Amino acid sequence: MNITPKEIEDYCKEFSLQDTELLSQLTTKTWETEEMPQMLSGSLVGGLLQMLVKISGAERILEIGMFTGYSALKMAEALPENGTIDCCELIEKHINTAKSWFNKTKLGEKITVHKGAAIKSLDKFEDQTYDLLFVDADKSNYPSYHKRGLSLLKVGGIAIFDNMLWSGTVLEPSDIDAIALRETAELIKNNDRLEPLLIPIRDGVMVYRKCY
């Protein structure tokens, strides 16, 4: 299922804030060299992330699933001078690629990469709080990322989960990923501490605010 026709998506991109030259190069290189370039969050999701960082005044961000570094750099552009991003990434190839892009800009100094399974990496953050959480990693662990991430998110903080429509398969979930994504959506909806909004941008973006 195509959530949004390509022509409409291209139109939205045309009338949205454009990527910097560095991010455009990163995007092109990712599509040329990666086996699954569609994992890149893209300019519309990236633009939403950037807007939420600016609106919320976020200074400390936790990202679960970094891929080639696009979303981290996109958010870093919107951070204040003292802002930081902790990125969890499992695959060494992606870490090396992302760091090569981070090293091309001073924005990379705001980003710390934590190698390994995110579930284990999150243990080191248990005494910290974050203003914003972005999750774009293995879908089967989304319920766990939501539960663990919520405990790290400050009151008033914002969380964003990518791919929450999973090409529409969440309507009648049958595989492990679609089932996990549907479970995550229900956990969020049924928590009265949260104010959720599920948006049909690209493959679906869930945004929620932690109220108390």
C-alpha positions as CSV (number, residue, x, y, z in Angstrom):
1,M,0.0,0.0,0.0
2,N,1.3,3.4,-1.0
3,I,0.3,5.7,1.9
4,T,0.9,8.8,-0.2
5,P,1.2,9.0,-4.0
6,K,4.7,9.8,-5.1
7,E,3.4,12.9,-6.9
8,I,1.9,14.3,-3.7
9,E,5.0,13.5,-1.7
10,D,7.2,15.2,-4.3
11,Y,4.9,18.2,-4.2
12,C,5.2,18.4,-0.4
13,K,9.0,18.2,-0.7
14,E,9.0,21.1,-3.2
15,F,7.2,23.4,-0.8
16,S,9.1,22.4,2.3
17,L,12.4,23.6,3.7
18,Q,15.2,22.1,1.6
19,D,18.0,20.0,2.9
20,T,21.5,21.5,3.2
21,E,24.1,20.4,0.7
22,L,25.7,18.0,3.1
23,L,22.4,16.2,3.8
24,S,21.6,16.1,0.1
25,Q,25.0,14.4,-0.5
26,L,24.4,12.0,2.3
27,T,21.0,11.1,0.9
28,T,22.4,10.5,-2.6
29,K,25.2,8.4,-1.3
30,T,22.9,6.3,0.8
31,W,20.7,5.5,-2.2
32,E,23.7,4.7,-4.3
33,T,25.5,2.4,-1.8
34,E,23.2,0.9,0.8
35,E,21.3,-2.4,0.3
36,M,18.2,-0.9,1.9
37,P,18.3,2.8,1.3
38,Q,14.6,3.2,2.0
39,M,15.6,3.0,5.7
40,L,16.6,6.6,5.4
41,S,14.0,8.8,7.1
42,G,13.9,11.3,4.3
43,S,13.4,15.0,4.1
44,L,9.7,15.1,5.1
45,V,10.2,13.1,8.3
46,G,13.5,14.8,8.9
47,G,11.8,18.2,8.5
48,L,9.2,17.2,11.0
49,L,11.9,16.2,13.4
50,Q,13.7,19.5,12.9
51,M,10.5,21.4,13.5
52,L,9.7,19.5,16.7
53,V,13.2,20.1,18.0
54,K,12.8,23.9,17.4
55,I,9.3,24.2,18.7
56,S,9.9,22.1,21.9
57,G,13.3,23.8,22.6
58,A,14.8,20.4,23.0
59,E,18.5,20.3,24.2
60,R,18.9,16.6,24.8
61,I,17.8,14.0,22.3
62,L,17.9,10.2,22.3
63,E,17.8,8.5,18.9
64,I,17.3,4.7,18.7
65,G,18.4,3.5,15.2
66,M,20.8,5.9,13.4
67,F,21.3,4.2,10.0
68,T,23.7,6.4,7.9
69,G,23.2,9.5,10.1
70,Y,20.7,11.6,8.2
71,S,18.2,12.1,11.0
72,A,20.8,12.8,13.6
73,L,22.4,15.5,11.5
74,K,18.9,16.9,10.6
75,M,18.1,17.2,14.3
76,A,21.5,18.5,15.2
77,E,21.0,21.4,12.8
78,A,18.0,22.5,15.0
79,L,19.7,22.1,18.4
80,P,21.0,25.1,20.4
81,E,24.8,25.4,20.9
82,N,24.8,23.2,24.0
83,G,22.5,20.6,22.6
84,T,23.4,16.9,22.4
85,I,22.2,13.7,20.7
86,D,22.8,10.2,21.9
87,C,22.5,7.7,19.0
88,C,22.1,3.9,19.5
89,E,23.1,1.8,16.5
90,L,23.8,-1.9,16.2
91,I,25.4,-2.3,12.7
92,E,29.1,-1.3,12.6
93,K,28.9,-0.5,8.9
94,H,26.2,2.1,9.5
95,I,28.2,3.6,12.4
96,N,31.3,4.0,10.3
97,T,29.3,5.6,7.5
98,A,27.4,8.0,9.8
99,K,30.7,9.0,11.6
100,S,32.3,9.8,8.2
101,W,29.4,12.3,7.6
102,F,29.5,13.6,11.2
103,N,33.2,14.4,10.7
104,K,32.4,16.7,7.8
105,T,30.7,19.3,10.1
106,K,31.0,20.8,13.5
107,L,27.4,19.6,14.1
108,G,29.0,16.1,14.5
109,E,30.5,17.2,17.8
110,K,26.9,17.3,19.3
111,I,26.4,13.6,18.4
112,T,27.6,10.6,20.5
113,V,27.2,7.1,19.0
114,H,26.6,4.1,21.2
115,K,27.4,0.9,19.5
116,G,25.4,-2.3,20.2
117,A,21.9,-3.5,20.8
118,A,19.8,-0.5,21.8
119,I,18.0,-2.4,24.5
120,K,21.4,-2.9,26.3
121,S,22.6,0.6,25.4
122,L,19.5,2.1,27.1
123,D,20.7,0.7,30.4
124,K,23.5,3.3,30.6
125,F,21.0,6.2,30.3
126,E,18.7,5.1,33.2
127,D,19.8,8.1,35.4
128,Q,19.3,10.6,32.6
129,T,16.3,12.4,31.1
130,Y,15.7,13.5,27.5
131,D,13.7,16.3,25.9
132,L,13.0,14.3,22.7
133,L,13.1,10.7,21.7
134,F,13.2,9.5,18.1
135,V,12.8,5.7,17.3
136,D,13.5,4.3,13.9
137,A,15.0,0.8,14.5
138,D,14.0,-2.9,14.4
139,K,10.2,-2.8,14.5
140,S,9.8,-6.0,16.6
141,N,11.3,-4.2,19.6
142,Y,9.2,-1.0,19.3
143,P,7.0,-1.9,22.3
144,S,10.2,-2.2,24.4
145,Y,11.7,0.9,23.0
146,H,8.5,2.8,23.8
147,K,8.4,1.5,27.4
148,R,12.1,2.2,28.1
149,G,12.1,5.5,26.2
150,L,9.1,6.8,28.0
151,S,10.9,6.3,31.4
152,L,13.8,8.4,30.1
153,L,11.6,11.2,28.6
154,K,11.0,14.3,30.7
155,V,7.5,15.5,31.5
156,G,6.5,17.7,28.6
157,G,9.0,15.8,26.3
158,I,8.2,14.7,22.8
159,A,8.6,11.2,21.3
160,I,8.5,10.3,17.6
161,F,8.2,6.8,16.2
162,D,8.8,6.2,12.5
163,N,7.2,3.6,10.2
164,M,4.1,3.2,12.4
165,L,1.9,2.3,9.4
166,W,4.3,-0.3,7.9
167,S,2.8,0.0,4.4
168,G,-0.7,-0.3,5.8
169,T,-0.1,-3.8,7.2
170,V,-0.9,-2.6,10.7
171,L,-4.6,-2.6,9.7
172,E,-4.6,-6.4,9.8
173,P,-1.3,-7.3,11.3
174,S,0.0,-10.8,10.7
175,D,3.8,-10.7,10.7
176,I,5.9,-10.0,13.8
177,D,6.8,-6.4,12.8
178,A,3.2,-5.3,12.0
179,I,2.0,-6.9,15.2
180,A,4.7,-5.1,17.3
181,L,3.9,-1.8,15.7
182,R,0.1,-2.2,16.3
183,E,0.9,-3.1,19.9
184,T,3.1,0.0,20.3
185,A,0.3,2.2,18.9
186,E,-2.2,0.6,21.4
187,L,0.2,1.1,24.3
188,I,0.6,4.7,23.5
189,K,-3.2,5.3,22.9
190,N,-4.1,3.6,26.2
191,N,-1.7,5.6,28.3
192,D,-3.5,8.6,29.8
193,R,-0.1,10.2,30.4
194,L,0.4,10.7,26.7
195,E,-1.1,12.9,24.0
196,P,-0.6,11.0,20.7
197,L,-1.0,12.0,17.1
198,L,-0.4,9.4,14.3
199,I,0.3,11.1,11.0
200,P,0.3,9.5,7.5
201,I,3.6,11.1,6.5
202,R,5.6,8.7,4.4
203,D,5.2,5.3,6.2
204,G,3.4,6.8,9.2
205,V,4.9,8.8,12.1
206,M,3.6,8.6,15.6
207,V,4.2,11.7,17.8
208,Y,3.3,11.9,21.4
209,R,3.8,14.3,24.3
210,K,4.4,13.1,27.8
211,C,1.9,15.1,29.9
212,Y,2.9,14.0,33.5
